[in-house]
Amino acid sequence: MACENARQQIVAIAAEKLGVPEADIALKDRLVYSMENPEKKMRLSWVVREAFARAQPIAATGTFFPHIDLKREWISRPWGQMAGTFSYATSVAEVAIDPETGEITVPHFTAAHDCGRAINPMAVEGQMEGSVQQAGMAAITEGNLWDGGHLLNPDLLDYKVPLACDMPEIDAIIVESIDPVGPFGAKEGGIAIRMNAYSAIACAVSQATGTLFKEFPLTPDKVLELVENGKEETR
């Protein structure tokens, strides 16, 4: 909508300067020209400069508001909260645990996401990979350390976020479905992975150790305890 609005402003000025009807104006290769008489043309930058000289620079806005329930209530009616439709995603984590040190590594992670139409597939993949880092890998490293009411790791020197060297090989699978109410058929891209990536890590670790755990992050000391508990339960 914003682009169409801006285009109309450009067309109006160009038609006036070229002396042709607005319906005859076309834009291509950074040029504005007459379709009936292509010799009548000018650079798009000239049109922009002319608009600026008139104190009416080319500027436009566009909005899209999803079909949501404005009377939503989180407890009795917990649907239609943020978007007019639902997106779906699943995560599968492969973990390896060193029984001597309790260190967890994640060699491979698979994430599949139904994001409607992927308008920018590279951006969607980036969102999915970022969600694996911010949720999945964070389940292994990120945690606030407290001493009473004092936070012991208040900055990124001590708060252990996953680094590039900690990341697994990620297989990001985009599942497209054209959503009738989304912009150009799109739905959200990425947050659904953010909501289940940590669960994938948790389930994999529970399966590997044979026991459940009660808190994140899954640091080596906690994992060693899990391993020992698993041994006790199998005896």
N, C-alpha and C positions, 0 to 999 in steps of 0.2 A: 504493500500500500504506500509506503514511504517512497519507494522508487518510482511508482507511477505518478505520484504527486510531484516529485522533483522533475520527472520527465516532462510533465505538462508545463511546468514553469519554463523549462528550456525551450520547448517547442513554441511557446507563445512569443518569446523574445526573438528566436530565430526566424519565425514567420514574418514578424514585423521588419526585421533587418533585411531579409531576403526578398520581401515583397510578394510572398506567396501565401496561400491559405494554410492554416495550421494542419489541416487534414493531408496536406501534400508533403509534410516534413517527415524525414526519416533520420535515424541516428545509427551510424555504423563506423567502426574504425576510428573513433574519436573525432568524427566529422558530423556536422549537421547539414543536410542537403535536401534539395527539392527532388522528389521522386519523378516528377514530370519533366524537369529540366535539371539533370544532375550537375550541370555546369554551375548552377547556383548553389554554392556551398560555403561553409565557414567552419573553422575549427571549433570544437566544443569548448575549448579553453577560452576562446573569444567570447562565446555566449556567457560563460561564467564570469568573465571579467566585466562584461557589459552589465550584468545583473548587479555585481558588486558596486560598479560605478553609480548605479541608480539607487544605491543604499537599500537594495532588496536582494541580498545574496540568495543563491539557490539553497533552500533549506526546507526539509520536509520531515514529517513524523508519520508513523503508522503504528497501530496498536492491534493486538490480538488478545481477546479475553476469553478464556475457556468457559465452556458451559458447565458451571459448577453450582452447587446448592448454596446460595448465599445465607440460608437459614440453617446451615449445618451445625450440628452439635456433636461433640466428640464422643459422648458416651452412648446416648440412645440412638443416634443416627450417624454412625462413623463411616459414611461413604460420601463420595462426591466432594472430597475435601480440597483437592488442589487442581484437579484436571477433569475433563469431561469423559475420560475413559481410563482404563487400567493398562499398565504395561507389565510385562512378565519377563522374568529372568531366572537363570539358574547358574550355580557355581559348583565346580568340582575341583577339589584340591588333592594333590598327591604330596604326602609328607614323608620325610625320612627322619628318624629319631636316633641319635647316638645314645645307646644305653649306658655308656660310661660317663658322658658329660651332661646328658639331658638336652643337648642342643638340637633344635628343630631346623631343618632346611626344607624348602619347598621347591623341588626340581621342576614341577610343571603345574600349571593352573589353567583350567578351561572355564570360560565364561560365555554364556549364550544369552542374548538379550533381544526381545521383541520390542523394537523402538518405533514401530510403524514404518513410515518411509524414512530411510536414512538420507536426509538432505545432504549432509556432509559426512560420508562414511569414515574418513580419517579422524574427524572430530569425535564421532561416536566411539571409535576404537580407543581413542585417547581417554575418553571419559570412562570407558570400561576398565582400561588398564590402571587409571588413577584410582578407581574404586577398589581394585584388587590391592593396591598399595595402601590406601587409606583405611581399609577395613580388614582385608585378609591378612596382609603382612603385619599390620598394626597389632593384630591379636597376639603376635609373638613378641613384639618389642615395646609397644607403647603402654605406659602406665604412670600415674601420678604417685609419687612416694611421699608419704606424710609422716611427720613426727608431731603427734598431737594436732595442733592447728597450723603447723608450719610446713609449707611445701618445700621439699628437698630438691626437686628438679624443675625449677620454674622457667628454664630457658632451653633452647635447642642444643646447647652443649651437653646437657645432662638428660634431657627428655629424648629418648632414643626413637627417632622416627626411622622407618625403613629407608635405606639408601639404595642406589642403583645396584650395588653389588649384592644386596639382599633379595632382589626381585627374582621371581621364577621366570621360566619361559611361559609366556601367556598366549593361549590360543583364544582370541576374541572372535566369537561367532555372532554376526549380525543376522537376526531373523526379521525380515521385513514383512509387514502387513499394513496395507493402506487403511489408516484410521479415518472414518468419515467426518469426524468433528475436529481433527487436528489440523494445524496449518500445513497445507500441501500433503496431508496424509500422515504427518509425523506425530510421534508421541515423545515422552521424555526419553533421554538417552544417557544412561549411566547410573542413576541413583538406585535403580532396582538391584544392580550388582552390588552397590554399596551396602544394601540392606541384607545381603545374604553371603557375601564373601567371607566374613568372619565365621559364619555358621559352618561353611564348608571346611575351614581350617579346624574348627572345634570338633566337628564330626570325625574328620580324618584322624586327629590326635586321639580322640576317645576310642576309635576303632583300633588304632595301632597299640595303645596301652592297655586296652581292655577294661578301662575304668572311666568314670565321669569325673569332672572337675567343677569347681564352683566359681572361679574368677579368672579374669584376664589381668595382665598378659601371661602367656605361657612361657615364662622364663625358665632357664635350665633347672633351677632349684625346684620349681613346682613340677616340672616334667619328671625329674628323678623321683620325686615323691609319688607321682602317678604310676611310674613304672614299678616301683616297689609295691604299691597297693595292688597293682595288677597281678604281680607275682604272688602276693598273699592270697588273693581271691582264687587263684588257680591251684593253690596247694590243697 
